[in-house]
Amino acid sequence: YLLSGIFLFLLHTKTVAAVVRAEGPTSTMMQHAPLNTMITISAAALGTLYLQILSLFVILFFYHVLVTPIEIYNPVGAMGMILLGWVCGIGVGMMFMALRPWAPDFVNIATSVYSRANMIASGKMFVANSLPGYMLVMFAWNPLFHIIDQCRGFVFINYNPHFTSISYPVWMSVLFLMLGLMGEFYTRKRASASWGATR
């Protein structure tokens, strides 16, 4: 069950980092006419998804062959949760990316703090059903916590997530994406070439 949490945590945090580092509106690459920030964000996000899914399949293959056969209860649902974690990472990354030209140092620190906080707040090392109520409220705000717990419900036949939902991370991902798109559009319209000169 540790792997089910760690894979999702890594995919989410690496997607956030890749999208934040994608070429922004002040990049010299944006001088080339067909290129825009949506292309660079999409390329960064798809590249991360490809690498993490490939890593997932390689690790699971070797574990299946060398240690013990793996049986996933609902592979389609588990893959859906993986993709939801990826989309949520894109949304969070886009919000940070939209802020980056305005406050680059703050965004670097905030991205690092977000990924470090998710080391604990994502719930990758424990099961939500085993938490007492007073501890559950400390993690229930995090969409990744819900995604990991729901994914475990799809992976394991004997685990039924009682305290998390799929709808919360879906709506939070939509919210993050909309805020990120609005922020990115606002920043792109007001970007100055001189912003990137000293960075």
C-alpha positions in Angstrom: 0.0 0.0 0.0 3.0 2.3 0.4 3.7 2.1 -3.4 0.1 3.1 -4.2 0.6 6.3 -2.2 4.2 7.0 -3.2 3.5 6.7 -7.0 0.7 9.2 -6.8 2.6 11.6 -4.5 5.6 11.6 -6.9 3.5 12.1 -10.0 1.6 15.0 -8.4 4.7 16.8 -7.0 6.8 16.3 -10.1 4.0 17.6 -12.3 3.7 20.7 -10.1 7.4 21.3 -10.4 7.5 20.7 -14.2 4.6 23.0 -14.9 6.1 25.8 -12.6 9.5 25.5 -14.5 7.8 25.5 -18.0 8.8 28.4 -20.2 6.7 31.5 -19.3 5.5 34.6 -21.2 8.8 36.4 -20.6 11.0 33.6 -22.0 13.0 34.3 -25.1 11.6 31.2 -26.7 8.2 32.9 -26.8 9.6 35.2 -29.6 9.0 32.3 -32.0 5.5 33.0 -33.3 3.7 29.6 -33.1 4.9 28.9 -29.6 2.8 29.9 -26.6 2.7 29.1 -22.9 -0.1 26.5 -23.4 2.3 24.5 -25.5 5.1 24.6 -23.0 2.8 23.8 -20.1 1.3 20.8 -22.0 4.8 19.6 -23.0 6.0 19.8 -19.4 2.9 18.0 -18.0 2.8 15.3 -20.6 6.6 14.6 -20.3 6.1 14.1 -16.5 3.1 11.8 -17.0 5.1 9.7 -19.5 8.1 9.3 -17.2 6.0 8.5 -14.1 3.7 6.0 -15.9 6.8 4.3 -17.4 8.5 4.2 -14.0 5.3 2.8 -12.5 5.0 0.0 -15.0 8.7 -0.9 -14.8 8.7 -1.1 -11.0 5.4 -3.1 -10.9 6.7 -5.5 -13.6 9.8 -6.3 -11.7 7.9 -6.6 -8.4 5.4 -8.9 -10.1 8.2 -11.1 -11.7 10.8 -11.1 -8.9 8.8 -10.8 -5.6 5.1 -11.8 -5.8 2.4 -11.6 -8.4 0.4 -8.3 -8.2 -3.4 -8.2 -8.6 -5.1 -4.9 -8.9 -8.8 -5.0 -8.0 -10.0 -2.3 -10.4 -7.1 -1.2 -12.7 -9.3 1.3 -14.6 -10.4 3.1 -11.5 -6.8 3.1 -10.2 -5.6 4.6 -13.5 -8.4 7.2 -13.2 -7.0 8.3 -9.8 -3.5 8.5 -11.2 -4.7 10.8 -14.0 -6.7 12.8 -11.5 -3.6 13.3 -9.4 -1.8 14.4 -12.5 -4.5 16.9 -13.5 -4.6 18.3 -9.9 -0.8 18.8 -10.2 -1.2 20.7 -13.4 -3.7 23.0 -11.8 -1.6 23.7 -8.8 1.5 24.2 -11.0 -0.3 26.6 -13.2 -1.3 28.8 -10.3 2.3 29.0 -9.2 3.5 29.5 -12.8 1.1 32.5 -13.2 2.6 34.1 -10.0 6.2 33.4 -11.0 6.9 36.5 -13.1 5.4 38.7 -10.4 7.2 37.1 -7.4 9.9 34.6 -8.5 11.5 34.1 -5.2 8.2 33.6 -3.4 7.1 31.0 -6.0 10.3 29.0 -5.6 9.9 28.9 -1.8 6.1 28.2 -2.0 6.6 25.4 -4.5 9.2 23.8 -2.2 7.0 24.2 0.9 4.0 22.7 -1.0 6.0 19.6 -2.0 7.5 19.2 1.5 4.1 19.6 3.2 2.6 16.9 0.9 5.2 14.5 2.2 3.0 14.2 5.3 -0.3 15.8 4.3 -0.8 13.5 1.3 -1.4 10.5 3.5 0.9 8.3 1.5 2.3 6.6 4.6 -0.9 5.8 6.3 -4.5 4.8 5.6 -7.3 7.3 6.1 -9.7 4.7 7.6 -7.3 4.1 10.5 -7.0 7.8 11.5 -9.0 9.1 14.5 -11.5 11.9 13.7 -9.4 14.7 15.2 -6.5 13.8 13.0 -8.6 13.3 9.9 -9.6 16.9 9.7 -5.9 17.9 9.5 -5.6 16.0 6.2 -9.1 16.3 4.7 -8.4 19.7 3.1 -5.8 18.1 0.7 -7.1 16.8 -2.6 -4.1 14.5 -2.9 -5.1 12.9 0.4 -8.5 12.0 -1.1 -7.0 10.8 -4.4 -4.5 8.5 -2.7 -7.1 7.0 -0.4 -9.6 6.5 -3.2 -6.9 4.9 -5.4 -6.3 2.4 -2.6 -9.9 1.5 -2.7 -9.5 0.6 -6.4 -6.2 -1.2 -5.9 -7.1 -3.4 -2.9 -10.2 -5.6 -2.8 -10.4 -5.5 1.0 -10.1 -1.7 1.4 -13.1 0.6 1.2 -12.4 4.3 1.7 -15.1 5.7 4.1 -13.8 9.2 4.8 -12.7 10.5 1.4 -14.5 11.2 -1.9 -13.7 11.5 -5.6 -15.8 14.6 -6.1 -13.8 16.8 -3.8 -10.5 16.4 -5.7 -12.3 16.7 -9.1 -13.9 20.0 -8.2 -10.7 21.3 -6.6 -8.7 20.3 -9.7 -11.2 22.2 -11.9 -10.9 25.2 -9.5 -7.1 25.1 -9.6 -7.1 24.8 -13.4 -9.5 27.8 -13.8 -7.5 30.0 -11.4 -4.3 29.0 -13.1 -5.7 29.7 -16.6 -7.0 33.1 -15.5 -3.8 34.0 -13.8 -1.7 32.8 -16.7 -3.8 34.8 -19.2 -3.6 37.9 -17.0 0.2 37.6 -16.7 0.7 36.9 -20.4 -1.1 40.0 -21.4 1.0 42.1 -19.0 4.3 40.4 -19.4 7.3 42.6 -20.2 10.5 41.4 -21.9 12.6 43.1 -19.2 11.2 40.8 -16.5 13.3 37.9 -17.8 16.4 40.0 -18.3 17.7 39.8 -14.7 16.6 36.2 -14.0 
